């Protein structure tokens, strides 16, 4: 989180050209003649050293500002004879105005310095602008990326020519490598994965299998001999029956889909718990992507894929479309109510109140997308795909052309989104505005956060019933409520789920044809990637429609669907085709996704998912807590899987 002026400690006057480190103490000890005196003085010296460990051996030039996580201390030293205004601008803030950091008084005289301490953010690079006051003449600009808990000094002085101002940044103390904990965690989990793979490989060797077979056979025989149940008339189950696997039966459930869903869910739980308080595990302030922005669309995508497979299976079993529709409606209502009444973020402020109840939400959007996509699929799904004419002109593209009415409906929905986004008049805002408001766009549209998307939510739902603290507040200082799960964005979430539905159609029409399935996944991924490149002009902020999670922009959906198909190809190949990987441990949360999601939200503040930390300003402690909490849910889902307990809605 970028921070501007947080606290101003004090100002002091220091002599220019003096020793910056201060006067050190010199301690001289006389060497005694006898050994016992040497020992006695050595003990005293040790005690003194311990006592002085906490005492600085030099007089500090200035007090160091107490900094928090993702912050550093900056001292601006002014040797000029004019007051100086310091402003700052984050590299992550697109077309933003400089924000005031503070004022540094003029130096009291030639060779004398006036100083002021500030706290600055360390997540992104910062440009500091120094202007003389009151004429507001720019003296210099300094671009710098500060590091966490570092102490820095910015010296501003005149050179030989009094009209030339020199600004130089100096690092006073060593900084903290805030990324070291996540590197250690990555290496630890990578090591566990490697050990698990080695163990699975060893257990698959014929020698180990035979050894386990013989060991199991002898143990079973000994158990039956020593057991009171081993009567002569008892039919004994042979070791072969209990140990060797039975004949292979074709699985009707693709493990890769549950693995994909579980992977998305595990990352979602981790980032919801805080992600170690790293900025790239939080949602992007406006345009762009972070890790946290990937997982929810992928979850929506795989939901669409599952819809295609489940509807096709139900129709083959003879269930009526009306009964399936009523079940879909009831499931959507349950999801919506769970999201509205059970895991509503307003509980953080006390009991729910209708005056401030947030209506949109993650499960609410899932419920809407699920209902729309199921309804479309029920209208176009075939009862059987076995008797399709192979000589028909549309057969090579049957997974797409057979469902053209549903595609037509989706195109109409996207046309509605485009028209509302770019043509709807928004008071005091330009048409088609997609910016964050606040200090963005040079501060011209401070009350236009989200453009038409924000306006529709505020008009339809009311300002008190949408998200009050959007991510745009961090960098862009926007003050209007804005909901990333709002009304207009839900249209594009339908598109995301429908693209997942299309992936499911490919799996249905090319069942057991692995090469054809992966080839079509890659073709669709390429097409969606090209669309994203055109919409964004391959840039972060300059495109027609930038990638934006808050708006769930069209380019955001096509980009994330492109990534989802690529990831699905990789998982499908390794899990279902080559069977190199069982999908563990992500497979187990994927089989119990609703329980894990609702459970992690409801029990977030309870042990062992959260506890009081000794240092709340440490990335290492936050990361440890968040990783252990996420691992607990993976373990819970594994135990539920072993007990055959699944929560279905």
Phi, psi and omega in degrees: 000123178284137181233138176270226180286119180251311178212143178246116191282297182189173172234152180218165180244128185230151179282131180286140178087359177286172178291120185286338181266353177085188183264125178271150177274137176251126182244119180250136179238136175278138181275121180286162183274330185259152185293324182293329176292323178298315179297317181297314180291328178295320177296316179298317179298321178297316179296319178296319180297320178296318180293325182276356181298329181266359183252126179294140181271005176221155178284122183294143178289328176200160177289140178272129180296140177284114185253156180252192178299139179060034177227158175221161180259131180236126174252122178260120181254122185248116175258002181282163179268017180229147175296146187232132178259127181254128177235163183220156179212128180282142175297338184274356183259112186275125179051052181254159175272152178295143178253138181293135175257320178164181181240133177250122181297161178291155175297141185289346181179175180301130179079001180252149187239140171248136187231158176213138180261140177225163174246129183237158179277155184238002184288324181226166177296153183229141171254121178262132178244128181244121181240143174283148181241140012261001186281352178056047176268126181292124179270312179191164173233141181231122175260130185205145173252105180284155179246153190302136176062018177276157174246122185234152176233131175250114183259126179241118184210163174273144173273198181303321175274118185296344180274350181258126181254131178251130178239124182225137180259133181233135175271116183277321181227159178295144182266171179263131175278093185289347181268355180298317179301321182287330174294318178296317179297319179298314179296323180296311181290327175295318177298318177297321179295319179295316178298321178296318179294319178296318178298318179295322179294317179296317180293340179272354179291145181299323180298315181292321178299314179296320179296316179294324178297313181293318179297317179294323180295315181292322180293320180293319179296316180295323180295319181290325179293317184276353184273145176290345182273358184277062179287155180300329183275359184283133175279117185268133177280127183289161180297329180297323181294329187261339186254310182289142178291149178285181179299141182293134177240138182297129180280136180267001181235126180281121179293332182296326179292315178292326177294316178299314179297317180295321177299314178299318183291318181296316178295323178297316178297317181298313181288328177293328177283351175130337178059033181070010181064026174274143186294329182281354171259013173245162181291144179298144181299318176210255182287146178114183184225143166234177179301322182295337182277353185274325201282320183295314176299324177294323177295319177296319181300310183289335173297318177297321177298317179294325178301315181300315182289319183288321178295317179298318179296318181294321179292323177294332179280357176095007178289144181283154180293326181294319179294322177294323179293317179296322176296321179294320178296315181295320178294319179296320178298317179298315179299317181297316182291323177297315179294325183282319191252340186254314184246030178292132182294347179293347176297338178296339181260005181119196179301149180297140177226135180298334181295335183227021183288123176284123183273312177288165179177178183294307181292328177297318178291321176301318180298315180295312181297319180298314183295317182294314184289321175298318179298317178296318182292323178295335180282334188240348184294144178268145178292327181214141179250013186276335188247032178287138180292116184286344181265004179289151183295333183270356187298320180298336179240037187295329181293347179248312187287332180293343186241032183299327178298322178294319177298322178298318178297319179294321177297321177297316179299318179292326176296321176298317180298315181297317181295315180294321183291319188254346184243342182292125178291128178243124184305131176063021179228148177289153179295138178072022181290129181239016187270178184270354186070208179060229181270002176289164181053042179058027176072018183283331186231066185294336184253027184242026183306118178082356178059231184295325181298314178292322181295317180297318180296315181293326180283320186277318186256336184094146184298330183282350186249016175235175186296129187269338185234071180293161182294341180292344179292334187292308184263316189267358176056032177288147184243352179278144173296144177208134184251119178291347175251039185284189188291307184295322179296335179294333176297317180285336174292330173297318177299319180298314178295325180290325175295324172296322175300320179296322175297322177295323178297323177297317178297325181287315186283339181238044183302130179067005174260080191299318181297317180295320180297311183292324178297317180289325173301316181292323178296314178297322178297318179296315180298314180294324177295320177295318178300317179297318180297322179291315183294324184263351187055029181055036179226166182280319187235350189263002185281175176296313178227100181293160175287119186213116180287325181299322180271347191048055184295163182298319179293328176298317181292314182294323179293313182290328175293323175301311178297320182298318180293321177296316179294322180294323176300314181297314182290319180299319182291317185280331185264311187262334182269297183274340181057036175285337186223135180279350184095351180290146002269359186289338181300323186288314173298328178296335178278347182224048192295317182295317180297316182295317182294309180295318181297317182291333177283316184288320185262019186303321186270005183257151174290140011265016183276340177204145176210167180288127183268151177286331178223098183286354179257024181247124174298324183298316181291318177297316181296318178299313180297315183291322178291319178294320179296317178295320179296327177299319180289327174296317178295318179300316181295326177294316179295320177295323177297317179295328178273002180059042179250119180225135179263111179249144177246000000 
